[in-house]
Amino acid sequence: MDLKFPAVTNPEAVPSLRWGIVGPGGIAKVFMAAVQKHTKQQIHAVASRTDGLAQSVGGEFHIPLVLNSYEELVAHPEVDAVYIASHMKDHFEHAMLALGANKHVLIEKPITYQPAEAREIFATAKSKGLLAMEAMWTRYLPQSYLIRELIASGELGSPELLTASFATDNRAIPRLWQKGGGGIAFDMGIYPIAIAQQFLGNPIKITARGQVTETGMDAESHVLLEYASGARANLVMSGIASLPITASCSFEKGLVLIDEPFLAPSGIRVRDKEFYFSERAIKDNSSIQGHEGLSYQATEFARYVAEGRTESPVHTHEDTVANIEVALEITTQLGASPF
C-alpha cells in the first residue's frame, strides 16, 4: 500500500462542546492552547484548588467562567464535557465527580493508577450513557491511523519484535518524583506500553528490571513483554537518562519505524529487512506539530459524543485498563510504590 496519512476528522464538522478544565496546570495549558488554535471546541470554564490559578489561567486563555470549586464547575449547566488534568492520584475522584453531574470526561493519561478504579469510571460512564476517554493523544494522530491501516492490510505479515524508548532526564520535574504525582512507568512509560499494545496487543508475560529511588519512586525500567503469538517487545523508560524517543516494529516481511519523537506528530518509514535496505517514508508536515497534536483527541472526543459513544473505538476501555495493568506490574516487580 502507498504511504499516505488518512484523512482526519474535520474540526469544523463536529459539535462545539463547552469544556470545563479541572486542574489547569502545565499539560492543561498545552491542551487548551492546542484546542483553541486548531479546533472549534470551546474552553468555557475553569476551576482550581490552588489559590489564584484559575483566575490567572482564565485571563490567559479568555475563559468565560472562572469558578470557585470543581463541584461548581461540573454542576454548571453551560459545561458539556470536563477535561481532567489534576494529579494522577486525584483522577478517580474528579472523574467520578464529573460523571455524577452527568458530564462527559476526558481524563489525562494514565486514567488512574488502579485498574479497579478505571473500571469503575468506565462502568459509571456507560451506565449513564456518557463518554469516558483516557487522553492517550497518540492514538488520534494521523500516523496512528496509518499504522492501523498498515497492520490491517497484512502486507508485512505478523509482527515479531518491537522496541520503544521514552528516556528523558526529567529530574527537574518535582511532580514525577512525588507519590501520587506520576512516576516514570505510569507517566512516561505509558507511551511505550501503549505503542506496544497498538502493534502487538496485550502481553501474557511481563519481566521488568530497573531503579527505584530512596522514597520508593521508580526511576528507570527495562521491560520485556511476551505475547501469545510469540512476539516480543523491549521497552526502556527512564526519568534520569536521555535516549532517542523512538519506536520500531519488525514484521515477517518488513520493518515499521515511527520517527522521533514517536509519541508526537512525526512520520512513518517502512523498510524491507535487508542489511542495505530500501525504504518508503512519509513525514507529517502539517501545521499541527509537537504537543499541538493534543487537539486531535479533542475533535475526536466531540465526534464520539455526537455519535452517542461511551468509549473510543481506537482506544477502548479494555485497552486503557490493560495498559494500566502493565504499568502496575512493572512498578510491582521493581518494588516501587509511586502512589
Secondary structure as GFF3:
##gff-version 3
##sequence-region A 1 339
A	DSSP	three_ten_helix	11	13	.	.	.	ID=ss1
A	DSSP	beta_strand	18	22	.	.	.	ID=ss2
A	DSSP	alpha_helix	26	38	.	.	.	ID=ss3
A	DSSP	beta_strand	42	47	.	.	.	ID=ss4
A	DSSP	alpha_helix	53	60	.	.	.	ID=ss5
A	DSSP	beta_strand	65	66	.	.	.	ID=ss6
A	DSSP	alpha_helix	70	75	.	.	.	ID=ss7
A	DSSP	beta_strand	81	84	.	.	.	ID=ss8
A	DSSP	three_ten_helix	88	90	.	.	.	ID=ss9
A	DSSP	alpha_helix	91	100	.	.	.	ID=ss10
A	DSSP	beta_strand	104	108	.	.	.	ID=ss11
A	DSSP	alpha_helix	115	128	.	.	.	ID=ss12
A	DSSP	beta_strand	132	135	.	.	.	ID=ss13
A	DSSP	three_ten_helix	137	140	.	.	.	ID=ss14
A	DSSP	alpha_helix	142	153	.	.	.	ID=ss15
A	DSSP	beta_strand	159	167	.	.	.	ID=ss16
A	DSSP	three_ten_helix	174	177	.	.	.	ID=ss17
A	DSSP	alpha_helix	184	187	.	.	.	ID=ss18
A	DSSP	alpha_helix	190	200	.	.	.	ID=ss19
A	DSSP	beta_strand	205	212	.	.	.	ID=ss20
A	DSSP	beta_strand	218	226	.	.	.	ID=ss21
A	DSSP	beta_strand	232	238	.	.	.	ID=ss22
A	DSSP	beta_strand	247	251	.	.	.	ID=ss23
A	DSSP	beta_strand	254	258	.	.	.	ID=ss24
A	DSSP	beta_strand	267	271	.	.	.	ID=ss25
A	DSSP	beta_strand	279	283	.	.	.	ID=ss26
A	DSSP	three_ten_helix	290	293	.	.	.	ID=ss27
A	DSSP	alpha_helix	294	306	.	.	.	ID=ss28
A	DSSP	alpha_helix	317	334	.	.	.	ID=ss29
###
